[in-house]
Amino acid sequence: MTTHSPNADGAYSRRQILIIFSGLMAGMSLASLDGTAVNTALATMVADLGGLSAYAWVGTSYLLTSTVANALFGKLSDIYGRKRLFQIAIITFLVGSVGCGVAQSMLSLIISRGVQGIGGGGLMSMAFVIIGDVVPPRERGRYVGLITSVFAVGSVVGPLMGGFFVEQLSWRWIFFVNIPIGMVALIITSRALRMPVLRLDRKVDYVGAALLTSSVTCLILFLSWSSKDYGWGSALSVVL
């Protein structure tokens, strides 16, 4: 049984597509701005929370969970719907942001960054999937190019934003600022995005998901640990 794009029959006008696209851009900006801003403020976070030996995990935990989530959200959206999964990704990212903002230890910051990564991976995955469903084929290339440019903008604005908050307010505002942006994305998609839930295949490959998670975990740990702590030829590196 096959499906089709919800906009194949003109379900969305150009104005509606632009409104939906603005919501997707807001969601994508969460992930693109946050990563570069956090890197700028990482030294201040370590000085405030301690745990210098674990500072690399602030980025690694996010990378690990976002990579896995990026691969899984697409399949889950086939079962539960694009809109629902995109909004779940936003909420998950915001929950992680609040956790990072109120963190009182390096461990709690790392865990919250992992939660953020789940949301961030889902946002990146679902934004492109929704564009494919909403935008007519002849215009998709332009919209994909525009939404990809969010990462280029984030690489410039993120460090500036991180430096501003560290100098003028607190590094915690790097995470708190995500809340209004995420709320805007939630409101726009709630009102403008109308997508049917097409449950054509309710099966999730849990074995494959587990293997993917294990493989990605081993790869990231190998790259992280081998380059700094154990060496490329160590027994642990070989096992990973």
QUIZI-V518781 format. One record per residue. N is the residue number from 1. PHI is phi in whole degrees, 0 to 359 (NA if undefined). Layout:
BEGIN
n/phi
N/PHI
N/PHI
END
This chain:
BEGIN
n/phi
1/NA
2/251
3/236
4/216
5/296
6/300
7/260
8/298
9/257
10/77
11/294
12/241
13/280
14/298
15/297
16/295
17/298
18/295
19/295
20/299
21/297
22/296
23/293
24/294
25/297
26/298
27/295
28/294
29/296
30/303
31/288
32/289
33/286
34/298
35/299
36/288
37/293
38/296
39/300
40/294
41/262
42/299
43/298
44/292
45/298
46/296
47/296
48/279
49/263
50/81
51/76
52/303
53/294
54/252
55/298
56/297
57/289
58/299
59/273
60/295
61/297
62/293
63/299
64/297
65/289
66/291
67/296
68/293
69/296
70/303
71/282
72/270
73/296
74/300
75/293
76/297
77/290
78/295
79/268
80/252
81/104
82/295
83/301
84/298
85/290
86/296
87/289
88/298
89/298
90/298
91/298
92/299
93/297
94/292
95/299
96/297
97/296
98/298
99/300
100/294
101/294
102/256
103/301
104/246
105/209
106/296
107/297
108/294
109/294
110/296
111/297
112/294
113/294
114/296
115/296
116/304
117/298
118/300
119/294
120/296
121/297
122/295
123/298
124/296
125/292
126/289
127/300
128/289
129/296
130/294
131/302
132/298
133/275
134/265
135/271
136/301
137/306
138/291
139/250
140/297
141/303
142/294
143/291
144/296
145/297
146/294
147/287
148/292
149/295
150/302
151/291
152/294
153/296
154/298
155/293
156/266
157/284
158/305
159/299
160/295
161/295
162/299
163/296
164/297
165/295
166/297
167/281
168/260
169/234
170/198
171/300
172/295
173/289
174/301
175/269
176/294
177/293
178/292
179/297
180/296
181/296
182/295
183/295
184/299
185/298
186/296
187/296
188/297
189/291
190/295
191/270
192/259
193/270
194/241
195/229
196/290
197/271
198/258
199/271
200/274
201/214
202/273
203/275
204/248
205/281
206/292
207/295
208/298
209/296
210/294
211/295
212/298
213/300
214/296
215/295
216/296
217/299
218/297
219/296
220/293
221/295
222/300
223/293
224/285
225/281
226/295
227/283
228/236
229/253
230/249
231/93
232/292
233/259
234/289
235/299
236/296
237/296
238/296
239/297
240/295
END
